[in-house]
Amino acid sequence: MARGPFTLATPPMPDWTKQTWDPNKAVPDQQLAQDFENVPFLLFAFKNGLLSKRLQGKRVLLAVEGSRHFRAPAGLGLGPFEGCAIVVFADDIGNDASLPIRETRKAALRVEKIQGQQVSVFQEKSEEDTWTTFVAFPNKRVVLVASDRDYLKEVLNRLQNGSGERALPSDLPEWKYVDTESRFWGLRHYDRSQAKTDPTSPIGGRLTGKEPDKKAIGITFVFDPSRGRLATITYLSGDKSLTGKASPLLALGQEDAKGLNIQVREIAPGVEQGSYSLERIEPIDTFIFLLSCLLGHAIYL
């Protein structure tokens, strides 16, 4: 989740030439913030960022993605999942939305009605998987982009009726380790019913290649650049003798992660927390990539 206001910007193409690429280059504050602002916009990548380009420059109050049922891809690339990105704009985009609405419908495979809402449906091949993307403009300040029809239907129903069971109830222990006032934060509660088919769940043991944690509960992420360059990831388990067992996961398991100055400690029985220093370009890229994996979005290379 990314809290605004911030300006929606198309991520710049990095310069990979040997003359300019410096993995130890310090990242300016503005670029660091934008790197994390882009995280909830994963589903906006359809059709080469068609929608993002048309909404570029608009002020965003809130960008959040909810997702579930993570799967391994058929080959390489991003693993399929059911989810929806919800973006709330700071201003009434009003007539400004008419152009992206027209263009998304023009480029869409079809337009269908879901919960009484006109929804543009796209379909495209990515590596060996076929992705179907649903785009809706439920009002003049909100855009929804979903990867699953039923998930979008649930979101629209909640928007229209203002009710429904919370996907992440307020009594989950993970909430104790999330500061929802932070600029960027995330929470994942492991779904035990999906452990056998979810390659990113520690319950199945495939995430780190280590022994499974049958009592895994969830994971949280918090980063607020206004408070410094330190991010935290907290892992919760029902195994009270957890000490040290989550370290491979929180250490992110990558040689490139060494530039993050990772520190892992037990902060409560069954709770371990990693801290990460976000200073240089290559370690930051590594952190965001592996954080996405921990939150369910594994990319197979």
N, C-alpha and C positions, 0 to 999 in steps of 0.2 A: 504494500500500500504506500502511495506517495501523496503526502499532503501538500496543498498549494497555499497561496497561488503561485503558479509558475507558467511560463510560456511554452506551449507545445512546440518542440523544435525537431526537425529531422536530424537524426544522428549524423555527424559528419563522417565522411569516408576517411579512415586513417591512411596515413602515408607510410607504406611499408618499405620504402627504398632504404638501402643500407646507409645512404648519406644522412637521412633524417631520423631513422628509427633508433630510439634510445630507450631501452626498457627501464632505465633508472631515472628517466625524466620525471620531475615532480609535476603532479597534476594540479592545475589551478582550481580554486574553490568552485567556480562556476561550472567547470567541466565535470568535476567530481559529482556535484549535485545533479547535473543533467544525466550522467551515467545511471544514477539511481532513479531519476524521474522516468527514464525509458523502460525500466523493468516491468511495470504493469501493462505495458503496451505490446507485449509479445504477440497477441492475437491480431494486432493491427498490421502485421507484416504481409497480409494476404495481398495478392495482385501487386507485388512490388511496392507496398506501402501507399496504395491508391488513396485511401481515406486519410492517412496521416498527412500526406502532402496537401490535401485540400483543407485540412483543419490547422495546418501549420500557422503559428503566430497567435492562436487563440489562447486565452488565459484559462488555466485549469485550476479548479478548486480542490478536486479530489480525483485520484485515479486508483482503482483497486481491481484486482483480479481474484475471483474465486474459482477453484478447480478441484477435481476429484478423479478417481478411476484412472490412474496413470498406468500407461502400458509401454512396453518396449516397441520401437519401430520395427517394421518388417525388415529393414536393412540398416542404413545409416540415417542420421538426421535426428530431429526432435521427436521424442516419444509422444504418441497420441494421448489425449486426455479430454475429459469433459470439463468445460469451463466457460467463463464469461468475464470479459473486461468491461468495467463500468467507469465511464468518465463523466464527471460533472464539471461543467464550465462555469467560470466565475461570472460571466455575462450571458445575457440572452443572445444566443447566436442568430436567432430569428431568421431573417431572409438569407443570412450568410450560410445557413445550413441547406438552403435549397439547391445550391450547386453540387455539394457532395452527395446529397440525396439523389439528385438526378443522375449524377455520374455513376454512383454505385449501382443504381437500378439499371442503367444502360449497360454496364459491364457485367451484370449479374447473370447467372445461369437461369434464374427465375425469380419471381417475386411471389411470396405467399403470405397468407394472413395467419398470425399466431397471436392468440389472446386479443383478437380484434386489431392488431397492429400490423401494418405493412412491413414486411421483412425481406430484404434483399438476400439472396442465397448464392454463394459462390462455391465453386469446386475447382481444385487444382491439384496436380501431382507434385509431391515433394519427395525426392528420392524414390522409394518404393511404396510410399503410402499416399492415399488420396485423402485430402483434407476438405471438409465441407465447413464453410464459414457463414454465419448468419449475422446480418447487420441491421440494427433497428435504431430509430430516432424517436423514443417514446414521448419526448417533449423538447422544447426549444433550448434546453440546457444540458441534456443527457444523451450520450451515445452508448449503445451496447454492441459489443462484438463477441460472438459466442462460437464455440466449436462443436456445440451439440444442441439439437432442436429442443429436447426436453429440458435441458438446463436453462436455455433462454426462456422457455415457457414458464418455468418456476420464477425466474427473475421478474418477468413482466407481471406475473400474478401478484408477486409481493409489492411491486411498485403500484399496481392498481388498487390493491385491497389493503395494503399496509398491515398485513398480518401473515402469520405462518411460523412454523417451528424454526428456531435458529439452527443454522448448520453448525455453528460453534457456540454451544450454550455458555452462559456466563459463569457456570460453576466449573468449567474446565480448569485444571491446575496450571495450564500454560499461561493463562491471563495474568498470573502473579508476576510473570517475567516479561511482560510486554508493557511498555509505556506508550499508550495510544496517542499521547500528545507529541511524540517524536515525529520528525519529518518523514522518516521511512521506517516501516516495520512490517513484519510478517509473522504468521502463526500457522502451523500445520499440526493437526491432530491425526495420528496414524489410524487408518481404518483397518481394523483387524480382519474384516471380511474380504479385504482386497489383497492381503499379504502375499498370497501365492502367485498373483499375477502382476503385482506392482514391483518393478525392479528397483525402485527408489525407497522401498520400505525396509528399515532395519529388522523388522519382525521376521522377514524372510531371509535375512542375512546376506543378500546379494549386493547391498549398497557399498560395503567396504571390503567384501571378500572375507570378512571375519565371521566368527560365530554369530548366529542370529540372536537378537535380543527379544525374546518372546514377551517381555513385559514393557517394551517400548511404549511410551505415551505420546510424546510429541516433541516439537522443536519450535523455537521462536528466534526472531531476528530483530535487532533494533540498531538504527543508526540515525543520529541527528548531527549534521555537520555544524550546526550553530554551537554545539558543545565540544567540538574537537573532531579529530580524525579517527576516533576509535569506534569500531562496530563490535557488536556482541552477537554470538549465536549460543543459545541455551538448549541443552538436550535433557529431556525428562524421561525417567524410566521408573517402573514399579519395582525394579531390582534395587534395593537399598544398599547392596554391596557393589554398586556400579563403579566405584572409584577406579579410574584408569581405563575402564572398558570402552568409554565413548571417545577416548583420546584420538584414535585413528580417524574417526569420523570428523571430529572437531578440528583436527590438524589438517583436514581437507585432502590429505593423502597425495599431495603433488609437490615435486621438487620446486616448481615455480612459486609455491606458496611461502617459501622461506622468507621472502621480502615483506611478508605481512607481520613479522615479529609476533607470531602466535603464542599466546599464553593460555593454557587450559587449567582450570581448577574446579574442585568440587565446592559448590556453594550451599548445598543441603544434601541430605541423604537421597541418593537416586537422581541428583541434579548436578550436571557438569556444565560449565560455561567456558566458551572460548572467546578471547578478545583479539581483535585484528586491527593493525595500524594501516590506514589507507593513505599512503603518501605517494607512491610511484606507480607509473602507468601499467607496467606488466603485472605486478602483484594485484592491483585493483581489478584488472580485467579477469585475472584468475579467480579472484574472490567472487565476483559477480557470476561468473560461469558456474562455479561449484556451489554457490549459494542457491542458484536456480535449480541445480540438481537435487540438493537437500530438500527444497520445497516441492519437488515432484517433477521438475522439467529437465529431465536428462537429455543430453544431446550426444548421440553416438557418432564418433569420428573414425 
